């Protein structure tokens, strides 16, 4: 539970803006007492503002809440409220709210300047401050305290001006209770859920329409896909047929061609030796020219590289020279330092790097020694100065101490004089007040009043008026009921005749209804038993049958939708199976077409019937044969190219080109002749090899062209068709499973439909039975009422005179009891008022006695204090005299030590400065040497010396490479010139070869023509006569025409199919068919999820509605129970038995309630607003707040009551105090219960302020500046 611990107020209302007023809240009771206008209500206002952020009523937007600047004499005042409280989780939190009120020229401006929450980090123990906007703070604090803002405003911290809100106008009361119950929020939630349910129902209708539309489009898309697949299949079959027709047409054309004329063999182009040689020479010249260009490029690149290297070497050489210069400067600097500072002997220059490093380290060591000497000197100087300064400080401290004591003694003397004067004034004032009081007389009066109070208390306690009155109330209530019954009986006797006729008619009508109901029930009893498996009562029959029909109808609708979904899934699976079958059929047809095509092509290429599976082996053999003939041709061509130059070489050099042996003229002629014969035979051999090579390449190319078709054939046979068969098997299994599911659902649906029809047949008879039952239920109370009126139950019928006599007797008895109760109440009231007056007089005497005793004590204490002050003043004068005598030598010693300290400090500073100057000079020399060392180290670290040597070596290598390139360039140039000269001498040789070739070509042509003539003659003899040839030509031409006609028909049919396919594909590309399956599935999913969500919303609405009704009813019952109990314990009047809060629904089907406070008076219930006194209004409002706090403040045990006794008389105030004491007694085991009471009624404060409930109470009053102040005082005895 959350509680408040402490609060600080500064600058709020009449509280001083400069001083802090702190109040600690006790458990279980914090009592705040003070006169009117002292500032008590400001405490409640500060609590409410801290927790809710709401300003008090009529505070003019904060202008009257903060201390007025005009009263403070300032242009601006600031106010602050700090509240420390425990959250519902038991965590300490401090809430700080600060305000500012500024006086402008014509108006005042109020501003909230800070809102801070302080907590303690549980891990580090540090304070954590969080700043908030005011609105965020107003939400955060109620959440931390575990109650709503409405509870804090209307129950826990209620302003005095708003404390009677339960009896205000109905609209205000409704708003308060709606806020307390949070009804508006939940009502809005119900409205939102209802609206969302309605919107989603509309969306479901839209989704269903969209789904039906998409289903239609999906079916159309499936039909278009099927049409495309069928047309494509037919088109592929026609293409295969066209290929066969094309093959047949070509075969017929070949037959026609072979029948009419024979084709001439084309002569292959052959290349002459001269052209090959010229080509070789030109190739060689081009190669030499490229080599020449490459050499030039390499030479140019090397020249550029050497120029770059020369520049880099020059730059590095300059840096090496600079490095040597720095080395010389380093050696000179080291020698000068060693000589100047006498650091010892050094070796001769130049120094190596290690020697220079060692000498530098020795110099640095000397510098370190100088620094140590300087530090030692400084420490020594500091020690001497510190010793002397400590002596001075000790003397100065003694001097200051003595001087301070003297000043203190003087101030003490002044203070003692002031105190003596104050004490004398206090003694005189006490003496004057004491003269006004007679202590003996006060004691005597107080003793007599105590005896009188005890006597009256005993007299009031001897007779328990409340018990006697409560015992007589039931008797009065019983007599009232008896009077009413007698009046009713009297009226009934008057109307007896008419009622008897009505009774007979109603009984006849009731009997007819029962017979009709029984007849219908007996006719359908067996059917009802078979449906429900048991026979319910006639009252519950309609409910059970309706529930049974609803259950069966829901099962039927669910199974029907499932069967429709299963049917759709089955159709979808069947479509997939059809698609898989068409794909498999297409693959098989493609396989057969490719097999036929490959068989025909292989047979036409190889001229024999070949197994298609041997195609890879045939292809490999053809490739090997092609490679073999190509190698033979290339070898022969190479040998010819190699031997062709031998004749010229032999003629030019007169020696063998192979072994370099010299020829004799005869050997040379023989060699040339042999070379020419070999050349002629090799040319013929080359032609034969070229023809064989060309045939092998054509054969391989024809076979290789079939490789793609064969790969497709193999892929179809080994991958596509097995995969399609596997898919078809899976789809067939899935189709079988879905078909079985659909059949099962159809059979179950048929059975459920029979059950549903059976229950539906019972609905009309059950309606009739229920109507008769309702009529019977309506008639039976009427008959019973009439029987009661006529006393037909055997009670007897009395005369009107007897009833009147009994009525008069009962009324007299009732009047007598009421008179006794009124007399008892008057006696109780008189005794209670006497006791209250006596207690108040006794309390006033006790206060007067306490006041007189305190005055006596004050007078005696003032006398004693005057004696002590006089002694203290005499002792101070003596001490001051001794101190002034001791101050003179201390002053002289202090001045002497200060002069000595200044002289020593000046001398030591001069010595230290000389030593530091020497060290600075040495440091500068070392810094210059360090700069040189750094430059040397940087040069060595960059490894520029090694780079210089590397570049010089690279320059030498590049120079050597350049010389080699120049030599190769000269050799290549000479060879190029020789080749060009040889090329120019080949023209004459070309003419000789051309003549020789023309002769050979003519001779070969004559031989070929002779051979062709012989072949034609043989062919004519074998064929026969001309008429036979013409008949064959005509027959082949007719066959060709037929095949062409069939081919054209197939081509036209294919074009129609292709047109249909294009048209269907174009139609499928339309927007309405795009992703139709995905869209259909998504729409179906959206529809189902929305339907399920809508059902959930319906359930949520019903559950929330039921929970709200139950919560409201339960809370109202609990509140009214507590109100009744507290009213009966507290209220001392007899006119109101109890009060309660009535909540009435404002309309059917709504969760909006109107509230009113009512009072019970006897058996009557009256609205309390406008009928009760001011005191009753205050008491009723307090009791309602106590009941609301008991019911809703489960996490917050705080309740603040501001002036609870306003308009209450003495007995009711005492009863309220007793009720509050009982509440605190019942909550004493609860640590977090806090009751904060603010009152000006001292009597009420005494009654409730008991020491066992609180150690202290707070009194709020105003000081001489009219600023409110809070003082803690001991609790009442």
Secondary structure, DSSP 4 states (H G I P E B T S, - for coil): -BEEEEEEEESBTTB-SSS-EEEEPPSSEEEEEE-TTSSHHHHHHHHHHHHH-PPPTT-GGGTTTBPPHHHHTSSEEEEEEEEEEE-TTS-EEEEEEEEEEEE-SSSEEEEEEEEEEEEE-TTT--EEEEE--HHHHHHHHHHHHTS-HHHIIIIIB--GGGTTGGGS-HHHHHHHHHHHHTHHHHHHHHHHHHHHHHHHHHHHHHHHHHHHHHHHHHHHHHHHHHHHHHHHHHHHHHHHHHHHHHHHHHHHHHHHHHHH-PPPPPPPP---HHHHHHHHHHHHHHHHHHHHHHHHHHHHHHHHHHHHHHHHHHHHHHHHHHHHHHHHHHHHHHHHHHHHTT----PPSSPPHHHHHHHHHHHHHHHHHHHHHHHHHHHHHHHHHHHHHHHHHHHHHHHHHHHHHHHHHHHHHHHHHHHHHHHHHHHHHHHHHHHT--HHHHHHHHHHHHHHHHHHHHHHHHS-HHHHHHHHHHHHHHHHHHHHHHHHHHHHHHTHHHHHHHHHHHHHHHHHHHHHHHHHHHHTHHHHHHHHSS---TTTHHHHHHHHHHHHHHHHHHHHHHHHHHHHHHHHHHHHHHHHHHHHHHHHHHHHHHHHHHHHHHHHHHSS---GGGHHHHHHHHHHHHHHHHHHHHHHHHHHHHHHTHHHHHHHHSB-TTT-PBPPHHHHHHHHHHHHHHHHHHHHHHHHHHHHHHHHHHHHHHHHHTHHHHHHHHHIIIIIHHHHHHHHHHHHHHHHHHHHHHHHHHHHHHHHHHHHHHHHHHHHHHHHHHHHHHHHHHHHHHHHHHHHHTTTTTT----HHHHHHHHHHHHHHHHHHHHHHHHHHHHHHHHHHHHHHHHHHHHHHHHHHHHHHHHHHHHHHHHHHHHHHHHHHHHHHHHHHHHHHHHHHHHHHHHHHHHHHHHHHHHHHHHHHHHHHHHHHHHHHHHHHHHHHHHHHHHHHTTHHHHHHHHHHHHHHHHHHHHHHHHHHHHHHHHHHHHHHHHHTTHHHHHHHHHHHHHHHHHHHHHHHHHHHHHHHHHHHHH--HHHHHHHHHHHHHHHHHHHHHHHHHHHHHHHHHHHHHHHHHHHTSGGGTTHHHHHHHHHHHHHHHHHHHHHHHHHHHHHHHHHHHHHHHHHHHHHHHHHHHHHHH---SS-SEEEEEEEESSTT---EEEEEEEEETTEEEE-TTTS-HHHHHHHHHHHHHHHHHHH-SSB-EEEEESTTTT--HHHHHHHHHHHHHHHHHTTT-TT-EEEEEES-HHHHHHH--TTT-SEEEEEEE-TTS-EEEEEEEPP-
